[in-house]
Amino acid sequence: MSSAAASPAAAAAAATAAAKVPPLSLSTLKTRYPNLYQAYSQLSARQLNCDGMMSEMDPTPTDAATGLATKIMFIDFTQQLTDNGDSPLKTESDGNKFCIFLWKMLDASESGSIGGDACRFFDALYAAFRIS
């Protein structure tokens, strides 16, 4: 196989790898996964309450449709998703978007208080478990 034939294939692979996919939106979360949306709402309320107490911080961005925070504990829930590499889930699949969202919720639940973190982890995981 010549290098000229490999170049278009390599370019296509690079373009696919660089493709950005929108994350799970909060409106979709509310519709499809109401239990997870409720757990996210609690994290959002906690973040927005912290903003009110710490006036020197920049205000947390919020989602226009839901009014919920889109950045919690420095975790950006609006960040575009990139290629998964060798993952069995396609980047644009609903399963991948759900998993990434849940992972970010767990990451945003960490504040350093062992008992509080554990309660927030449980809330997120239990809400994800009850997706029906």
matplotlib code that plots the C-alpha trace (Angstrom):
import matplotlib.pyplot as plt

x = [0.0, 1.4, 1.8, -0.4, -3.3, -2.6, -2.7, -6.4, -7.3, -4.9, -6.5, -10.0, -8.9, -7.4, -10.6, -12.7, -10.5, -10.7, -14.5, -16.3, -19.6, -22.0, -22.5, -25.7, -27.8, -29.6, -32.9, -32.3, -31.3, -34.6, -36.6, -34.8, -33.3, -35.5, -33.9, -30.4, -31.7, -32.9, -29.5, -27.8, -30.2, -29.0, -25.4, -26.3, -28.1, -25.1, -22.8, -25.1, -25.4, -21.6, -21.5, -23.8, -21.5, -18.3, -18.8, -15.2, -15.7, -16.9, -20.6, -21.2, -22.6, -26.2, -28.2, -30.8, -33.4, -33.2, -31.5, -29.1, -25.3, -23.4, -20.0, -19.9, -16.7, -14.7, -16.2, -17.7, -20.8, -21.0, -17.5, -17.6, -16.8, -13.8, -12.9, -12.9, -10.0, -10.3, -13.5, -16.3, -18.7, -18.9, -18.3, -21.7, -23.6, -26.2, -24.5, -21.2, -22.8, -24.6, -21.4, -19.4, -22.2, -22.3, -18.5, -18.5, -21.3, -19.1, -16.1, -18.2, -19.4, -15.9, -15.3, -13.0, -15.5, -15.6, -19.1, -20.6, -18.8, -20.0, -23.6, -23.4, -21.7, -24.5, -27.2, -25.6, -25.0, -28.4, -30.1, -28.2, -29.3, -32.9, -33.0, -36.4]
y = [0.0, 3.3, 6.3, 8.4, 5.9, 5.9, 9.7, 10.2, 7.4, 9.0, 12.4, 10.9, 9.2, 12.4, 14.4, 11.8, 11.9, 15.7, 15.7, 17.3, 15.9, 17.9, 16.4, 15.3, 18.5, 19.3, 19.4, 15.9, 14.8, 16.2, 14.3, 11.0, 10.6, 12.5, 10.8, 11.8, 15.3, 15.6, 14.6, 17.1, 19.8, 19.2, 19.6, 22.7, 24.3, 23.6, 25.3, 28.3, 28.7, 28.7, 31.5, 33.5, 33.1, 33.8, 37.1, 37.3, 34.3, 34.7, 33.7, 30.1, 29.8, 28.5, 26.7, 29.0, 26.3, 24.9, 27.6, 25.0, 25.5, 24.2, 24.2, 22.6, 22.4, 23.4, 20.6, 21.9, 19.9, 21.8, 20.8, 19.0, 15.3, 14.1, 10.7, 7.8, 6.0, 2.3, 2.5, 0.1, 3.1, 5.5, 9.1, 10.3, 7.3, 8.0, 5.4, 7.3, 10.6, 9.2, 7.6, 10.8, 12.8, 10.5, 10.5, 14.3, 14.3, 12.0, 14.3, 17.4, 15.7, 15.7, 18.6, 17.0, 16.2, 12.5, 12.0, 14.7, 13.3, 9.8, 11.0, 12.9, 9.9, 7.6, 10.1, 10.2, 6.5, 5.5, 8.0, 6.5, 3.0, 4.1, 5.3, 3.8]
z = [0.0, -1.0, 1.4, -0.9, -0.3, 3.5, 3.7, 3.1, 5.5, 8.1, 7.5, 8.0, 11.2, 12.5, 11.6, 13.4, 16.5, 16.6, 16.3, 19.2, 20.5, 22.6, 26.1, 27.7, 28.0, 31.3, 29.4, 28.1, 31.6, 33.0, 30.4, 30.2, 33.7, 36.2, 39.2, 38.1, 37.3, 40.8, 42.2, 39.9, 41.0, 44.6, 43.5, 41.5, 44.5, 46.7, 44.2, 43.7, 47.5, 47.8, 45.2, 47.4, 50.4, 48.5, 46.7, 45.5, 43.2, 39.6, 39.4, 38.3, 34.8, 34.6, 32.0, 30.3, 30.1, 33.6, 35.7, 37.1, 37.4, 34.5, 36.3, 39.8, 41.8, 38.7, 36.7, 33.4, 32.4, 29.0, 27.8, 24.5, 24.4, 22.4, 20.9, 23.4, 21.8, 22.4, 24.4, 23.3, 23.5, 20.6, 21.6, 20.4, 21.9, 24.6, 26.8, 26.6, 27.3, 30.3, 31.7, 31.2, 32.9, 35.8, 36.1, 36.2, 38.8, 41.0, 40.4, 41.3, 44.5, 46.0, 48.3, 50.9, 53.6, 53.8, 55.1, 52.8, 49.8, 50.5, 50.8, 47.4, 45.8, 47.0, 45.8, 42.3, 42.0, 43.3, 41.0, 38.0, 39.2, 39.2, 35.6, 34.8]

ax = plt.figure().add_subplot(projection="3d")
ax.plot(x, y, z, "-o")
ax.set_aspect("equal")
plt.show()
